[in-house]
Amino acid sequence: MSESYRQVGGGGHVVFGLHGWFGSAEAWGALEPHLDGDEFTYVFVNCRGYGSRRGVAGEYSPAEVAADVLELADSRGTARFSLLGHSMGGKFMQEVYATAPDRVRAMVGVSPVPAGPVPFDDDGWALFSGAAEKPENRRAIIDLTTGNRHTDVWLDAMVRHSLEHSDPTAFAAYLHSWARVDFHERVVGSTVPVKAIAGEHDPALGEAVMRGTFAEWYPKAEIEVMGNAGHYAMDETPVALATSVETFLRRF
């Protein structure tokens, strides 16, 4: 599976990074220059159907993503590791933990989807479910979840990345995986160290959602609101995000 990931650094603390619905392993690029590669090894994984794994068939479920991450960890000889997940990847990192809790040192979610179902009204579901076939839906979602604050150039680049780095079939299937699948009962009461970072300008997965899910389900959860960020802190505030992630992970 060497082609399934992008590695940054070579330190002893291994961190597997799981991307969001519109992302890929390459989508962490703006964050990479600010990461401490002497202390950490970041392994940014492509989910099936994304990036270098476009065309790789699967069921596109949280359980399958977790199995792939654990297989990759085994192939690298990595017994214990931390997890970093953005949005959809924040939900999937929790499935990795629920599957192999003894192997996870700590978790950091960046605008992470909780382990329970995500509530949608009819209009919201129509917008999201239409995004597999309609680039304009993808653009509207990215703009909405970053507070309608960013340039057309950035929005268009984000949509282009999404279109070029994901298969439509996988993209559509993952919506059901991160929005509908509910495994929160498997993590309630877990004492793993976890930090949930919510963007100040993210109306979908903001502080209130983090406090009503992560803070309720994980006794050791820490919640941070990142100023000047919406749903994509790795693009919007990369230096602040790198600092927050690594300050937390160094404790474990």
N, C-alpha and C positions, 0 to 999 in steps of 0.2 A: 504493500500500500504506500510505497514511498512517494508516488505521484499524487497522493491524496491530500497533501498538506504543504504548508509553507513554514519553514523554521526560521526563527530569529533568535540569535544568542546561543550561548553554550554553557550557561551556568547550571548549578546543581539542582535548583528548584525548578522542576518542569511544570509548565502551565499549558493545558490544552485549551485552545480558544475556539469557540463555536459561534459562527456568524448568524446574522439575522436573515429574515425572509428576502430582503432585497440585496443581500450581500454575497460574500464568498470569502475564501481565505485571503484573497487580495484586498478585500474591503477594509482590512485593518491597516492599510499602507500608511495613512497619515499619522498613525500612532507609533509605528515602528521606530522612527528615529529617536524617540524619547524613552525607549525601554532600556532597562539595564541588562544587557546581554552577558555581563560578567557574573551576575548573581542568578539570573533566570534563563531558562530555555523556553521560549514560546513556540508552541506547535499549533499553528492556525490550520484547522481542519476544514476541508470541503465536505459538506454533506453530499450524499448521492444526488446526482442531477445538477450539481453546481460546480463551477470552475473547472478544474482539471478532471472532475468526475462527471461532467456532462455526458449523458448517454449511458451511465451506469444505472441499471434497473434496480428497483427495490419496492418496498411497501411504503417507504417514506414516513415511517412512524418514529415516535420518540424511542421506543425500544430498539429499533434497528440502528438509529444514530448512536445510542449508548453502546450497543454491541460493537459497532465499528470503532468507536473511540477506544473501548477496552481492548479490542484486537490490535489496534495500532499501538497502544501502550505496551501490550505484551510483546509485540514484534520489536519494540525499541528497548525492551528490558526495563521498563519503568514501572516499578512496583507501586509507588505512591506519587501523587501529583495533585496540583490544584486545578481549578476550572475557572475559565473566564467566558461568559456567554453574553452575547448581545441580542436583545429582543427575543425572537424565536429561539436562538441559541441559549438564552437564559433559561427557557423551559427545558430544553434538551439536556443542559448540564445537570439539572436536578434529577433527570431520569438516570444519568450516569451515576450520580450519587446514590439514588435509591436502589440501583442494581448492584453496586459494589461500594457500600459506605466505608468499609475499612481502608479503601485505597485513596480516599479523597482527603487532602489536607485542609483545604479551604475553598470557598467559591466566591466569585465576584460576578454579579449581574449588572450589566449596563442597560438600563431601561428593560429589565428582564420580564418576560411573560411569566406569570405565576404558574404553579403546578396544577391549578384548577382551570375550569373553563373560562373563556373570555366572553363577557356579555356583549352582544351586538343587537341593535335595533334593525329593523328591516332595511332601512336605507344604508346603514353601515355595512351590513352583510352584502348587500348588492354591490357596494363600492369595492369591498375587498375581494369578493368572489369573482368580480369581473376583471380584476387586475391581471390575471393570467393571460388574457387575450387583449387587453386594452392598455397600452402604454399611458394613456391619459389618466387612467385610474391610478396607476402607480405614482405618477407625478402628483396627483391630488393628495394621495395618502402621505407621501413624503413631505409635501408642503404643509399639510394639516398638522402632522405630528412634530414639526419643528416650529410651530407657531406662526406660519405664514410670514417668515422674516427674511428668507434667504434669496439670493439672486437666481435669475432664470438660468444662468450658466451652470451654477452648482446643481440646481434641480434637474436640469437636462442631463448632466453628467451622471447623477445618481440613477436616473432612469436608464440611461444607456448601459451603465455597469450591470444593472439588474437584468436587462434584456440579453446582454452578451454573455452573462455568467450563470444563467439558469435555464433549464429545460422547462417549457411551459407545463408539461405533465407533472413534473416533480414540484414545481412552484405551486400549482393548484392543489396537489395532494398535501403538501406541507401546511397549507392554511388550515385544513381540518385537524392536522396533528397538533398545531400549537394553539388553535382556538377552541377546539371541541374536546380533546382528550383531557380527562381528569384523573390525576393520580395523586392529588394532594394528601390523601389519607396516608400514603406511604412515607410522607416526609414530616408530617405533623409531630412535633416534639423532638425532632432531630437536633442534636447538639453540635453539629458541624459548624464551624465558623463561617458565616456568610455575610456578605455586604451587598446591598441593593442600592445602586446609584440611579437616581431619577433626575432627568433633565428638568430644569426650571420651566422650560417652555414646551414640555410634552403633555398635551391634554389627554392622551390615551393611557399612558403608563407612568403617571406622575406620583408624587409623594403619597397621596391618599391611598392609591392602589397598593403601593409598597407596604404601607403601614397596616392595611387591611388584610394582607396576605403573608408576605415574608415575615413581617414583625410578629404576626399572630402564630405562624406555623413553626418558626425556628427560634427557639429561646435565646440563641446567641446572635440573632440578626442585628446588623447595624444598617441604618438607613441614612443615605446622604443625598441632599439635593444639590446638583451641580449647576451653578450659576452660568448664565449665557449659553446654555445648551438646551436642545430639544431632545429628540429621540436618537440622535446620531452624535453622541459626545466624542467619539473617536475622530470625527471630521470637524466638529464645531469647536471643541476645546481639548485638543489632543494632549497638550502638556499637562493641564490640570488632571485629565483622566489618568494618564500614566502615573502621575504622582500619587493619586488616590489609590489606584490599584496596587501599586508596589508598596506603599506605606502599609496597607492592610496585610498583604501577603507576607511581608517580612516578619510578621509576628508569629507565623506558623511554619 
